[in-house]
Amino acid sequence: MISRLPGALARAADTLRLVLRVAALSIRLPRHPDGLWDDFWSGVSAGSLHEAVIWEATGGDEIDQHLERAASLLDTGLTIVDIGCGTGAVSRRLAGVFPAVVGADVSRGAVEAARSASAGMPHLKFMVLDATDPEAVAALSRDLGEVNVFVRGVFHVLSPRRQAALARAIQPLLGTRGRIYLVESNVSGGALNYLRGLGATGRGIPGPLRQAIASLPKPGHFGARQRRRVFPARDWTVIAEGATTLDTAPMHGDGSGVRIPAYWAALGRRHG
């Protein structure tokens, strides 16, 4: 035990330094998360936030796996709505599988960037939408009819109340044929485990992660247990689910990213 104490003390000291670094970065964040997202995407567009967007890594096989699963589990004759689309990187990939894609984001700055980056793609459009607002989503449902829904990395940054609100609001979009495909980070343990998994230590925090901590709501995790709470069995049918990973943008000087433990599921509405 004594021989292990210095290592334990070093670990505790590193944890304390990391906590202090995170506190210093996030101490000035305003309370309402939607404002944070708009400020973030506006900063990315304007160049004041110049680090890579941590979750916009779409060139590897992670997105390929989601597209393959979605093509086998969802009706590919339906339009798909990409909720939390950001700058539309995944929306543009979905356009290769589904006949039409609607990217929706709470941030006007993100939507403007997505439209600019997706010019010339006629079957792809973007709109500002708070997908936890049932009236706004119901209006979209009236415009589109029944659709599929794709969600990557949204539920884990919402409060439990807003997670449930998002799931309820999505229901009218699906109709009888539509399904939701979701993938969310699912790192075990608390926030420090999440940060360490992304390369943070008391000695330093990778630039893209430092930018996210300073600008955005604190992330959490979303796995099968959270899914059962948010998508109760009385209302939803699980078509398939499993463990996966989420790829990050390059986090290190050598251009490499990080793979984060994650959870995916395809669900449909329960009828009758």
Secondary structure, 3 states (H helix, E strand, C coil): CHHHHHHHHHHHHHHHHHHHHHHHHHCCCCCCHHHHHHHHHHHHHHCCCCCCCCCCCCCCHHHHHHHHHHHHHCCCCCCEEEECCCCCHHHHHHCCCCCCEEEEECCHHHHHHHHHHCCCCCCEEEEECCCCCHHHHHHHHHHHCCCEEEEECCHHHCCHHHHHHHHHHHHHHHCCCCEEEEEEECCCCCHHHHHHHCCCECCECCHHHHHHHHHCCCCCCCCHHHHHHHCCCCCEEEEEEEEEEEECCCCCCCCCCCEEEEEEEEEEECCC
